[in-house]
Amino acid sequence: MPDTKAITMSASQFEKLRKIIYERAGIHFPDAKKYVLESRLGRRLEELEIDDYDQYISFLSMGPYKDDEFQEMFNKITINETSFFRNEPQLEVFEKQALPKIIEARNSTKRLRIWSAACSSGEEAYTLAMIVHRTLGVRIMDWKVEILGTDISEKVLADAQAGRYTDYSMRTTSPLVKQRYFKQDGPYWNVDPTIKSMVNFDLHNLKDKMAAKRYGTWDVIFCRNVMIYFDDAMKAQVVNSFGDQLATDGWLFIGHSETLRGLNTPFSQVNCAQGFCYQKGPAGSGTTTTGTTAASSAVAALSALSKPGAPSTSAFRPSLKLS
Ligand SMILES: C[S@@+](CC[C@H](N)C(=O)[O-])C[C@H]1O[C@@H](n2cnc3c(N)ncnc32)[C@H](O)[C@@H]1O
């Protein structure tokens, strides 16, 4: 590298890069976010000792390391903001409304499956485990609870797997929960081993519709605060895929600032006192439909990028027992 000056990304380089990123992960960088991409990828170019974006685009587009480089790139460009017990009102809907119904409905099989899709560093997945744990109480001994956290970034998944957090992750966590489900170790908070054992993590790109099938059917899917980075076509693809993967009486939770309004999906909004969530079909009272056409209609043109069953180099793949 000649010096440490920021490397400028031209308009055409930005255009090529955002197309590559969108095609691979469905993440849309609007024009106004060019500076974000430039500053985040600039660091990657420095690490690689590459001094212009055309070289980087070639590196990403061809050659034996391109898949590894995509992973490095996602580690850099994704926004991983999260916390334990993020958005309490919505979690109340899960705890007080959805969970009791699902537990009742699964009483004969005593099997509960929850997916935290785009889980970042794991706070959301562990939060759901804590809620299930305190709801089932001693009954948990008789239940098989599977909670899976997935993300496109290996870096955040490694943090999730470690289960070790700083005060920043705990900023929306009550003292009671801290006391019950964490062990403090200097500046860190370690997730209780019982809760840790309820959760697995896996590398998964939400763009990869076929790969999602390997997980089987879920009772509850949380996919919060990631669809804000997707355009409507990608949102429709992801949500329709959730429609295929969710049990008929399953529940979908999206971020409080996200909406399925205007999209063709098989879901209807369930309005609750404290927040909202979604169920499939024209659900019972208090619902507002957001579209009920077949799952595949709006998204036929978008094909999954990864091949199903392709071998993975991820450290996260083998941990999951598939249904
Ligand atoms: C803002 S965090 C949300 C974390 C958590 N769901 C929450 O609401 O607190 C968004 C996460 O989505 C992940 N992400 C972005 N695009 C993705 C994709 N195509 N597939 C899977 N995860 C993705 C990012 O890596 C990031 O960790």
The ligand as a Gaussian input file, in Angstrom:
#p B3LYP/6-31G(d) Opt

LIG

0 1
 C      -29.325000      -5.390000      13.245000
 S      -28.927000      -7.105000      13.407000
 C      -30.414000      -7.744000      14.135000
 C      -30.131000      -8.697000      15.270000
 C      -31.367000      -9.196000      16.019000
 N      -32.273000      -9.887000      15.140000
 C      -32.061000      -8.060000      16.702000
 O      -33.130000      -7.632000      16.231000
 O      -31.571000      -7.564000      17.704000
 C      -29.080000      -7.632000      11.695000
 C      -28.311000      -8.927000      11.401000
 O      -28.730000      -9.414000      10.129000
 C      -27.642000     -10.094000       9.540000
 N      -27.895000     -10.229000       8.086000
 C      -27.863000      -9.279000       7.130000
 N      -28.145000      -9.806000       5.940000
 C      -28.379000     -11.131000       6.135000
 C      -28.725000     -12.197000       5.274000
 N      -28.878000     -12.037000       3.952000
 N      -28.852000     -13.424000       5.816000
 C      -28.694000     -13.610000       7.142000
 N      -28.371000     -12.642000       8.015000
 C      -28.218000     -11.403000       7.508000
 C      -26.447000      -9.229000       9.903000
 O      -25.234000      -9.930000       9.838000
 C      -26.807000      -8.765000      11.313000
 O      -26.164000      -9.533000      12.297000

